[in-house]
Amino acid sequence: MIRLTTGQAARTLRHPYSLHPPVLALDFGATSVLITTAGSATVDDLKFARQLAREAAHFVLTLERRFGQADDQRAAA
């Protein structure tokens, strides 16, 4: 297991390339995790992307419940 914690240096980016599969980048300071497909998207790729989105949404809800909602300026950063 590798644990990457969030903070001021953490961010997510979506890189949509018209000729290549899209890339989701999770940046944690000097460490980046890139998520992409091996080629054309498959049903399994779509299932994984939906699962990732669902778990990220649950993560946000848990943070909001536990720590309260951040103001719009902090949430947009």
C-alpha angles and dihedrals in degrees: 000000000000117000119206114181126207125239140126092316094050121097143147127228134184115212110195110194116189095212098033135050113276118264127216111202123199108193122196105177107282093359123079130186113200120198120195141135126263090240133313112016116264132199088260090053090053092048090052093047091050091048090049091050092047093050092046090052090051089049090055092048091050092051092047092050093046101040105017126248116305117233116263095258094054093042092052093052 
